[in-house]
Amino acid sequence: MDVTIIGGGVCGLALSHQLAPDHDVTVFEASPGPRGGGYMIDFFGPGVAAAERMGVLEELRSRGTLFNGARWERPNRRITGRIDVTSLIGDGFEGYFSILRPEVELGLLAQLPSSVDLRYGTQVVAVRDADLRGAGSPRSAQVELADGTTRTADLVVACDGVRSRAREHVAPGHGRVIPMGYRAASYLFEDPELVAELGDWAMLTDTLCRTGGLYAAGPTQAAVLLAEEVDRSVTDRPVSSPQLLQKTYAGLHPLVDRALEHAPATYYDDLVAQSVAPRWSRGRVALAGDAAGAVSLLAGMGTSLAIAGAETLAQSLRAAGPHVEVGLADYERRWRPVVERGQRMGRRSASAFLPSTKRQQLMRRLTLRGLGVPGAARRLGRRLTRG
């Protein structure tokens, strides 16, 4: 079968790994090369076992790190809470480690089957059904590229993220993202002294309506994640501005102020959002990863679900043989409940991620203290990994 994948991010590359042994796979990625930017993710959950079965787990682990934990600090640097990672490992977080999202892509690329035709700098502008066999229902699909050419495939899978162009084709009326009321920005910068001060701990600010997080991303490189509350009615991608970034987050914490001095001209900057589609396939066009159902960074396991979901899709297609539509329906039946649990977890986690009231702030502090109680970490792990 000839398969076209839209998007060469984590989901698209993971699906390429899964499909390449049995199918002709072409991947169209709009960016000119592997994407930088993004933020540190905690890799755990179903993606760990899926990555191990794919044979890429050790590659990913070699690119990641294992922090001692995270601490929350007030602007005066007083510590108000902490999570010790050693209390979590083995309690629903088996295989846990942290890794920069771009490194996940690079790890998957490092072992990408040579048969995969990966084309960077190629943007898909439209997707359409193609009934070339005259059977009365779409038995193939076409993608239109930015240069005006088209490509026909037996199956098109859109792995093009939360702002997928193909989602509107598959599920009309559901092309736009669902904002969660936050905006997040992240970038890397060189500061060996700050890296030494952070050590093996991540630092997050215990503040209202705005937050900043810092962690070491290498021997001399640090990373910062910044987030603020924004109007939920806005759905367009934000316009990045280092000056606005500095104005918004100045005074949040001394280490955040230091990171703001390194704000680059371009950096990761987007709304924290989810995506929902009442159906994940139409004819021979399917949605996967965030294009089907983004859980948002608040859920903490979007990358894990992207890898495990790609494996599930490949398994369903393999079991269905020539009956592609049957395989797509089976994939959705098996995987939609997992994604919807992740989305619910993301929505429930919002106030803990960025409290907007003193009460929410107090509840987060009490929760962090409670994680030190025997058995609490195990219950949290089960909640996160099983919904």
Disulfide bonds with the S-S distance in Angstrom:
none
